């Protein structure tokens, strides 16, 4: 098949797949639980999680970790945090994706002195599947021994399960529905579906020609129907989102950069 015909076929496949591209990328919430909910404990857990993961991953000289052990791998660090904080699976996956993402960018900017996660007053905004959802703004501050302090403000959505932090997600405002090509995880899922269906031409086209057949075959072998997707909201840059694929035990299987816009693009990066 000629290159022109192959690209045309991929384009047709994407057009067919884009049938639900117009699906609402933000899921609706139910009313907040009767009697209200107090997310203070879960906000404290998020603050601890972020401080520990960033201090450990960036080897901050002035911020000690009390949960994550010295020299811990991503898997070990996440296991330690999950046990100490009693994290739900979604929050565990967020911790794993964040820890891995720090490893991707940790060489930038020089030696880190201190890490600080400052949280705002949370707000309960509704519920999902009977569990309260709260939002909280977090300012992540990374001070370096030489150079300016980096500061990032992110609003997270927290899913509460009693006193447990069940999940940590991006807030749009609204929760990512996971549907359609305007959703970061929806677009990544579509990419995964193409790969699992063996439509590598369409997947390559979806990545704007960045991914090779070999990489896509690695992705197909690494992921299954049980694979979950989670976004790292603090890694977002404009319309570019970072999404990770994880197995049911919270181990990282792959990284995706999702560029949303008139023509959504998804690029996969192997993580092992």
N, C-alpha and C positions, 0 to 999 in steps of 0.2 A: 504494500500500500504506500502511495506517495505521502510525503510529509504534509502536503496540502490537504489530502483526503483524510489523513489521520487527525489533523487539527480540526477539520470540519466535523468529523465524527465526534470528537471530544466536545466540541461546542454544542452539538445537538444533544449529547448526553447531559451536559450541564443545563441546557435550556429545559429539558424534560425534568431534571431534578429540581429545577428552580420553581416548580409548580407551587410549592409552599414557601417560596422565598419571601412572600408577602405576609407570612404568618407573624403575629405580634411577637416581637422579640422579648417583650416584658410580660411576665405572668401576673395575673391579678391576685390580690390577697383577699382573704376573708376578713371579717371584722375581728378586732382584737378580742382576746378571751375575756369573758365576763369576769369582773372583779379585778381586772388588770394583771400586770406581770411586772416583776422587778428584775431587770436584767443586770443589776450591779455586779453580781457574782460572775456572770458570763463575760462582762466587759473586763473585769479584773483578770479573768483567764486569758482573754485575747491579748491584753497588755503584757501579761507574763509570757505568753507564747511568742509574740513578736520580739520582745526584748531578748529572750533566750535564743531564739533562732538566729536573729541578726548578730547578736554579740558573739555567738559561737561561730557562725558562718564567716563573719568578717574578722574574727580573731581580735575583737576589741580589747585593747590593753587596760582600759579603765572601767569596763563593765563586766563584773563577774557573773557567771552562770551558776545557778544553784540547783538546776534540774538536769541540764544536759552535761554529760561528762566530758572531760578533756579527750580530744581525739576521736569523739564519736562520729561515725559515719551518718549519712542522712537517715538511713533506716533505724539505726540505734537511737539517734537523737529524737526522732519522731516517736519511737516506742517509749522512750523515757517520758516525753511530754504527755503522750496519750495516757499513760498509767498515772502520772502524778496529777494531771488536771482532769482525768476522767472524760476525755474528749469523745464526742460522737464521731462516726465514720467520716462525715463531711468535713468536720473541723480537723480531723487527723489528715485527711487528704489535702486540705488547705495548707497545713503545716509542712507536709512532705513537698508539695509543689513550691512553696515559698523557700524552703531550705535548698531545694535543687536550683531554683532560680538565682538565689544568692551566689551559689557556686558558679553559675554562668557569668555573672557580672562582678565577682568579688575582686578581680584584678584591676578594677578601674579606680583611679583617684588616690592611691597611696594608702599608708598605714592608718587604721582606724583607732581612735582613742576611746570614744564613748558612743553608746547607742542609747537612744531614749524614745519611748513610745508614749505620747501624751494623749489621753482620751478626753473627749468632750462628754457632756451630759447625754446619755442615750435617750432615745425616743421609741416607744412601742408603736409600730405603724400598722399592725394587723396580725393575721395568723395564716399559716399554711399547714394543711392537713392536721388541724387541731393544735399546732404548736405556735406559740407567739413568735413574732418577728420584730426585732428591734434594729434601729440604725444607730451607728455611732461614728463620729468623725475622729480620726486618729492622725496625729502629726508624728511622722517618723523623722527623727533627727539623727544624723550620722556625722559625728565630729571627727576630724582627721588631725593627726599630729602636725601636718603641714597642709595649708590650703583651707578654703572656706568650708563651713558646715553645710552639708546637704540636707534639705528639708523637703519632705513630701507630705501633702495632706490628702488623705483618702477616706471616703465614707464607706464603711462596711455594713452589710446586712448580717445580723446574727439570728440564727434559728435556735430557739430555746426549747429544751426538753426538760421541764422541771428546773432543777438547778444546774443542769448539764448544758454545756455549749455543744449543740448538735452539729451546727454547720456555720461556716463563714463564707460569705458570698459577696459578689459585687452588687452595688446598689446603683441603679441606672438614672433616675429613681425608679424603683420597682425591681423585682427579682428577675434574673435571666430566665426566660421560658425554656431555653434549649431547643427552640423550634425555628426553622427557617434560616436563610443565609444572612439575615440581619442580626442574628444572635451569635455571640462569640462561640459558645459551646455547640450551638446548632450547626454553624458552619464547619466546625471541627468534626462533628459527628457525620456530616454529609461527606466530608473528605474520607473519614474512616470507612463509611459505607461503600464508597467507590473502590477503595483499596480491597476491602473484603469481597466485593463482587468481582474482582479481577479486572476492573475497568481502569487500567493504569494510564491509558491515553487521557481519559477525562481527569484523573487525579493529577497528572503532570500539567495539564492545561490549567487546572484549578490553582496549582502552585506557580503559575506563570513561567513554567519551564524550569523552575529551580530544582525540584526533586527529580531524582533519577529512578529508573525501574528498580535498581538494586536497593535503594533506600526504601522504596515503597514495599518491596518484598520483605524487607526487614520489619517494617511496620506491620504488615499483614501477619507475620509469624509471631510478633511480640504481643499482639492484642487479640482479644476474643470478644464474644458477646457480653461478657461480664465487665468489660472495661468501663470505667467511669471517667468523666471529664470534669475538671475544675479550673476556674480562672484564677489568676493571681492579679487582683485588682490594682495593687500598688506597682505592678510592672507595666501598666498601660501607658502608652505614649500616643496621645491624640486618638486617632481611629484605629490604632494598632493595639491588639489585645494579645496577651500571652495565656495559653490554655495548656494544661497538662493532662495526659492520659495516665491513669493509675489502675492497678489490678485490685481485686476485692480486698487484699490485705494492705493496701495503701502504698505499694511500691510503684515508683515512677517508671512508666513504659515509654513515654515519648513527650516531646515538646512541640507545640504549634504556635506559630505567629499568625494571627488572624487579622487581616486588614479589611475593615468594613468600609463600604462605600458603594458607588454606582456598580462596581464589579468586585465582589468579595473575592479575596485571595487567601489561601491557606498554605503555609509552608511548614513542613514537618522537619524536625531535627532529631536524630537519634540521641538517646540519653545513656547509652552504654556501649 
